[in-house]
Amino acid sequence: MSDTILLVEDDRTSRRNLAAFLRLTGYKVYEAEDGEIALNLLTSTQFDVVISDLNLPGNFSGIDILNALKSLPHKVDGILITGTGSEDVKSRAKSLGAAYMEKPIQLRELEKTIEQRGRK
């Protein structure tokens, strides 16, 4: 099991609900409401998985977060979640080595995806 997750979601209710589920499932979860906070956390904390919404407030999108994972000194799996997905976005996420999920997120599907990412 991957132990530490960074959850990047601007919708407070969605973020708290997803984080609560992940904690109940046994993960240590850090939360970020925008890309800037997420990027700062990525420089100070080692994560196993980053789950990021595509559309975030500020200057950084979920794609930017996934790109940043490539420059880290350790491997971090990415999962891009979105309510405004497209085949182009799905393709971009996959080209960055990330899983892609559309909202509404099915919690057991998310858990399964995290577990599969950790087995790579």
Backbone as a ProteinNet text record, in pm:
[ID]
protein_1_A
[PRIMARY]
MSDTILLVEDDRTSRRNLAAFLRLTGYKVYEAEDGEIALNLLTSTQFDVVISDLNLPGNFSGIDILNALKSLPHKVDGILITGTGSEDVKSRAKSLGAAYMEKPIQLRELEKTIEQRGRK
[TERTIARY]
84.9	0	88.7	52.6	118.9	74.1	166.8	134.6	92.5	157.3	136	81.6	-30.8	-100.6	-114.4	-92.4	-124.4	-251.4	-354.4	-483	-498.1	-506	-516.4	-655.5	-740.4	-880	-927.2	-978.1	-1020.5	-1158.1	-1241.6	-1372.9	-1357.3	-1382.5	-1357.2	-1432	-1559	-1638.2	-1584.6	-1557.3	-1502.1	-1367.8	-1282.3	-1149.9	-1160.8	-1245.1	-1258.5	-1318.4	-1417.3	-1479.3	-1380.7	-1308.1	-1208.3	-1098.5	-1051.3	-945.2	-992	-1114.5	-1167.8	-1173.7	-1222.1	-1228	-1088	-993.4	-858	-793.9	-819.4	-765.8	-827.1	-957.3	-1023.5	-969.9	-922.2	-867.6	-723.1	-663	-529.4	-418.5	-451.5	-349.5	-327.5	-206.1	-175.7	-199.5	-285.3	-328.1	-294.6	-229.8	-208.9	-306.1	-357	-454.5	-400.6	-433.3	-399.5	-519.3	-549.1	-664.7	-629.7	-500.2	-460.2	-322.5	-282.7	-157.1	-34.4	-37.3	78	107.2	2.9	19.7	72.3	16.7	59.5	207.2	249.9	389.4	482.1	440.5	520.7	531.7	420	423.1	512	512.1	594.4	743.6	783.7	925.4	965.4	867.4	899.8	860.5	780.8	729.1	738.4	773.1	778.8	644.4	584.5	455.1	472.7	382	378.6	284.5	173.6	71.9	23.2	2.1	-62	-189.9	-300.3	-430.3	-464.6	-478.1	-503.8	-622.1	-701.8	-806.7	-739	-803.8	-749.4	-755.6	-874.3	-895	-879.8	-777.5	-747	-739.5	-769.2	-753.5	-605	-575.1	-436	-369.3	-237.5	-156.3	-124.1	-159.2	-118.5	-238.6	-237	-344.6	-297.9	-388.4	-351.6	-244.6	-246.6	-142.7	-7	-4.3	120.7	173	81	120.1	181.5	117.1	171.1	308.5	326.3	457.1	562.6	526.7	621.1	667.3	582.7	619.7	741.3	755.1	865.8	1001	1003.6	1130.6	1170.3	1087.5	1119.6	1226.1	1306.8	1414	1365.1	1239.6	1182.8	1055.4	1016.6	897.7	771.4	682.3	552	446.4	349.6	241.8	139.3	81.9	-18.7	-153.1	-256.8	-393.9	-459.4	-506.2	-575.1	-724.8	-795.9	-941.9	-1002.6	-1115.7	-1178.3	-1326.5	-1397.7	-1538.6	-1560	-1451.9	-1460.5	-1360.6	-1362.7	-1265.3	-1290.4	-1189.1	-1195.7	-1091.9	-1098.3	-999.6	-860.4	-851.1	-722.3	-661.6	-742.2	-693.5	-652.7	-734.5	-703.6	-570.8	-551.3	-428.3	-307.8	-324.1	-214.3	-176.9	-277.9	-251.6	-175.5	-222.6	-159.1	-16.2	8	143.4	239.2	183.4	264.6	271.7	217.4	224.1	120.4	17.9	-84.3	-210.5	-282	-415.5	-511.5	-626.5	-725.3	-861.3	-929.9	-1063	-1155.1	-1278.9	-1377.6	-1469.3	-1508.2	-1602.2	-1742.4	-1829.4	-1807.7	-1719.6	-1628.4	-1533.3	-1602.6	-1585.8	-1633.3	-1521.9	-1550.9	-1447.8	-1373	-1443.2	-1376.1	-1290.3	-1333.4	-1253.6	-1125	-1136.3	-1018.4	-922	-974.2	-890.3	-818.3	-889.9	-831.6	-721.9	-748.3	-649.6	-523.3	-537.8	-420.8	-341.8	-409.5	-342	-268.1	-328.9	-264.6	-142.8	-149.2	-35.9	80.4	52.7	157.6	228	168.2	227.3	319.3	331.2	413.7	559.2
-118.7	0	124	220.6	349.8	421.4	479.7	533.6	680.3	764.9	909	966.2	1035.1	1089.9	1240.8	1310.8	1452.7	1463.6	1522.2	1541.4	1689.6	1721.5	1859.7	1878.3	1950	1969.4	2103.3	2188.5	2320.7	2322.1	2225.3	2219.1	2162	2244.8	2208.5	2081.9	2072.1	1955.7	1828.7	1834.3	1716.7	1676.4	1775.8	1747.8	1680.4	1735.7	1679	1539	1517	1384.2	1280.7	1316.6	1223.5	1196.2	1301.3	1284.5	1195.9	1216	1134.6	988	960.4	822.3	761.4	835.4	782.8	757	844.7	822.9	698	680.2	560.4	433	446.1	332.9	303.3	394.8	369.2	456.1	552.2	639.4	762.8	814.5	945.3	1046.4	1145.4	1235.8	1380.8	1447.6	1592.1	1654.4	1771.9	1838.7	1972.3	2003.3	2133	2181.7	2309.3	2365.5	2429.1	2442.2	2496.3	2442	2470.2	2417.4	2473.3	2598.3	2659.1	2590.5	2567.7	2497.3	2356.3	2290.6	2154.7	2151.7	2244.2	2245.7	2271.9	2356.9	2380.5	2253.6	2182.3	2056.7	1952	1950.3	1853.5	1874.7	1997.4	2024.4	1993.4	1979.2	1959.6	1823	1748.1	1620.5	1516.1	1394.1	1286.9	1214.5	1212.7	1148	1024.2	929.4	810.6	830.4	903.2	928	1071.7	1136.2	1267.1	1253.3	1293.6	1295.7	1442.5	1485.2	1626.4	1646.4	1744.4	1791.1	1858.3	1859.3	1924.7	2076.5	2127.9	2272.8	2322.6	2404.9	2458.8	2610.8	2680.2	2825.1	2861.2	2978.9	3023.9	2990.2	2983.3	2970	2827.2	2729.1	2592	2499.7	2416.6	2318.7	2181.6	2086.2	1949.4	1895	1935.4	1893.9	1948.5	2073.1	2130.5	2050.2	2007.1	1925.4	1793.8	1728.6	1603.5	1624.5	1734.8	1766	1780.6	1843	1864.3	1732.4	1630.6	1501	1442	1472.6	1416.9	1470	1588	1648	1611.7	1534.2	1495.7	1386	1381.1	1280.9	1137.7	1121.9	989.1	974.9	851.2	827.2	854.4	931.8	961.4	932.5	849.1	818.1	930.4	958.8	1063.6	1009.7	1073.9	1045.1	1179.2	1199.3	1323	1298.4	1385.1	1374.6	1501.7	1486.7	1604	1582.5	1690.2	1689.4	1744.8	1790.7	1850.3	1782.6	1652.6	1576.8	1574.3	1531.2	1512.8	1408.1	1360.1	1263.3	1325.8	1455.2	1525	1528.2	1561.7	1566.5	1426.6	1328.7	1189.5	1147.3	1182	1148.8	1219.3	1345.7	1419.9	1358.4	1321.2	1258.4	1127.4	1045.4	916.4	933.5	1036.5	1060	1101	1151.8	1187.4	1073	957.9	841.1	837.6	919.6	929	852.5	809.5	754.4	871.7	844.3	948.4	899.9	986.4	950.9	1071.5	1043	1150	1152	1271.7	1290.6	1260.4	1214.2	1192.4	1070	1083.4	977.2	866.4	745.6	628	589.7	592.5	576.5	444.4	336.2	205.6	198.1	265.4	269.8	349.3	458.5	537.7	454.1	384.5	299.5	193.8	131.6	29.6	90.3	208.3	275.9	308.3	355.9	385.4	257.4	150.1	23.3	-27.5	-13.9	-57.5	26.7	157	245.8	205.7	166.5	130.5	0.3	-81.5	-211.3	-203.2	-89.4	-77.9	-108.7
0	0	0	-79.5	-75.3	50.8	122	253.1	254.9	176.9	188.1	57.9	69.7	-46.6	-33.2	-143.5	-152.6	-235.4	-177.2	-244	-276.5	-405.9	-451.4	-512.3	-441.6	-483.6	-428.4	-516	-471.2	-405.5	-437	-374.2	-233.2	-134.4	5.8	48	13.3	52.9	-12.1	-140.7	-210.4	-151	-125.8	-70.3	66.5	151.2	286.4	282.8	195.9	185.8	132.9	27.2	-27.4	74.7	141.4	241	356	402.3	512.3	471.2	349.9	301.1	295.5	239.6	225.7	361.6	457.1	592	655.6	637.2	691.1	626.3	503.9	430.2	472.2	551.2	603.4	548.2	465.4	408	494.6	488.5	546.8	434.7	459.4	353.2	388.9	294.9	302.3	203.6	236.5	150.3	100.6	-24.1	-83.8	-162.5	-150.9	-221.2	-354.5	-383.2	-513.8	-551.2	-674.4	-726.2	-657.3	-617	-552.1	-418.1	-339.2	-212	-238.4	-339.3	-372.9	-410.9	-494.7	-536.8	-418.4	-326.3	-206.1	-121.9	-106.5	-30.5	-97.8	-229.9	-302.4	-277.5	-246.3	-220	-76.4	12.5	153.3	209.1	136.3	185.8	75.6	112.3	13.3	8.6	-109.2	-130.1	-215.8	-196.6	-280.5	-398.5	-373.7	-475.6	-462.1	-576.7	-580.3	-660.2	-597.8	-664.3	-684.2	-808.6	-834.8	-927.5	-890.8	-980	-1098.8	-1212.3	-1330.6	-1316.9	-1290.1	-1284.5	-1141.6	-1122.4	-990.2	-998	-888	-888.7	-892.4	-941.9	-946.5	-1077.8	-1072.8	-1193.9	-1234.9	-1153.2	-1180.9	-1191.7	-1294	-1314.9	-1267.1	-1271.5	-1239.4	-1332.4	-1457.2	-1552.6	-1508.7	-1459.9	-1408.6	-1290.2	-1204	-1088.5	-1137	-1233.8	-1287.8	-1350.4	-1421.2	-1479.6	-1371.1	-1260.6	-1151.3	-1090.4	-1093.5	-1036.9	-1107.1	-1235.4	-1313	-1267.8	-1204.3	-1163.4	-1020.3	-951.8	-814.6	-813.8	-708.1	-704.1	-679.2	-643.3	-619.6	-702.6	-728.6	-810.1	-729.6	-788.5	-729.1	-834.4	-800.2	-893.5	-892.5	-1007.8	-1019.9	-1063.5	-1012.5	-1055.1	-1080.7	-1202.3	-1238.4	-1231.8	-1158.3	-1149.5	-1207.6	-1273.9	-1334.1	-1358.4	-1352.8	-1388.6	-1527.9	-1590.2	-1724	-1817.1	-1817.2	-1892.6	-2041.8	-2112.4	-2257	-2294.5	-2414.4	-2461	-2463.2	-2495.5	-2495.9	-2356.6	-2257	-2119	-2073.1	-2105.3	-2070.2	-2132.1	-2257.6	-2327.7	-2264.7	-2226.9	-2163.8	-2029.3	-1951.7	-1821.7	-1841.3	-1932.9	-1957.2	-2008.5	-2092	-2142.7	-2030.9	-1921.4	-1805.3	-1704.7	-1742.3	-1656.8	-1546.3	-1558.2	-1453.4	-1490.9	-1389.9	-1409.5	-1428.5	-1486.4	-1516.6	-1468.1	-1391.9	-1341.9	-1357.1	-1396.9	-1408.7	-1287.7	-1250.6	-1139.4	-1187.7	-1103.1	-960.3	-937.9	-843.5	-813.8	-734.2	-781.8	-709.2	-611.7	-482.9	-381.7	-391.3	-412.8	-423.3	-549.6	-655.7	-778.1	-753.9	-678.9	-644.7	-560.9	-463.1	-378.2	-461.9	-552.5	-640.8	-729	-781.8	-867.3	-788.4	-666.8	-582	-556.8	-523.2	-497.4	-621.1	-738.5	-862.7	-893.6	-866.3	-892	-802.8	-680	-585.9	-618.7	-702.6	-738.6	-858.3	-920.2	-1040.7	-1013.4
[MASK]
++++++++++++++++++++++++++++++++++++++++++++++++++++++++++++++++++++++++++++++++++++++++++++++++++++++++++++++++++++++++

